Amino acid sequence: MPRAAEAPKPNLTELQILVSLAGGELHGYGIMRDVEERTGGAVRLGPGTLYGAIKRMLDAKWVEALPAATQWRWGGDGRSAAAVQLPSDARRPPCRIGGRPADGANW
C-alpha cells in the first residue's frame, strides 16, 4: 500500500517567521526586526530570503496575507509592505499541560 505524502515541514527560516507571527500580524520589515531582536542578532533575514520564504508559506497555506485594505502603504508609487498572519485556525489560546484551555479560553 503506498504511503501518503508527508506534509512539508518548515525550514529554519520559515520556523523563525512562524515564531514571529505567533505574536500577531506583521509586515516583512517587522518580521526581520523581530527575528533579529529575538535571536540577539544571531539570525538576520535579508529581503530575498524573507520574501521567498513568505511566498512558499503562502503557497503552503501556513500564513495568510492580510486584505489589501489593511496593508501598509508608503510612497507615491503605490508600494505596500507584505503583511501576513497565521491562518485563523492556527490562532487559538494556548493550552496548559494536560490539554485544558487557558484561563478565559472558550473552546
N, C-alpha and C positions, 0 to 999 in steps of 0.2 A: 504494500500500500504506500503510495507516495506521501511524503510528509508535506504538510502545509508550509508555505514560505514563512520564514520568521519575519516579524515586524522589524523594520530598520531600527537601529539603536543610535542615539545621538553621539557624535564625536565630541571631543573635549571643548571645542569652540561652541558647539550647539548647547552643550551642557551648561557652559558659563552663561549663555544667553537665557536659557530657561531659568536658571537661578536668579538672574537679574529681574526677569519678568514675574517671578513669584511675588515680588513686592507691588506689582501693578503695572499698568501700561507704561511703555517708554518709547521714545523715538531712538533712532540709531545712535546719535551722539550721547544720549543719556545712558544707553546700554554700554557704550565704550567707556564712559566715565565710571559707571558702577563697577564694571569688571576690574578696571584698573585700581579703583579705590579698595574694593573688597579683597583683592589679591596683593595689596601693598605694592603695586607696580610690577609684580612678577609677570602678569599677563596683560598685554596691551593689544587690543584688536584694531587692526587697520581697517579703513573703509572697504577695501576689496574683500577681505576675509569676512568682515561683519555682514555686508550686504549679500555676499554669496551664500553665507550660512542662513540668513533670513529668508532668502529665496527658496532654498532647499526645505527649510522648516515650514514655510507657507505651503509648498507643494505637498509636503507630508502631513499637513494639517496639524502640526504641533503648535503653531501660533496662528493668530488671526490678525489681518490688517484692520486697523480702525477705519471706520467710514471716512470718506474724503472730507466730510464737513467737520470732522474733529482733528484732522491732520494740521500740524503746524505749518504755517506759510511764511516765507520771507522773500525779500527782493521783488523787483518789478517784473521779473520774468516768469513768475508763477511757480517757482520751485517749491517743493514741500519736503518735509522730513518724513521718512518712513516710520510710522508709529505702529507698533504691534502690541499684542497682549496674548496671554494664554487663552486657549479656547474656553468658552463658558463652562463646558462640562469638566474642565480641569481646575476651575476656580471654586473651591469649596472650603469650608472651615477645616482647620487641622484637627486630627484625632488625638486623643490621649492613648496611652498604652492600653491595649485591650479592645480598640476599635470603638470606644464610646465617643460620642460627639463632644467637641469642646464646649465650654460654657456658652450658653446662648445659641448654640447651633440648633438648627431646626430640621434635622434630617434623620 
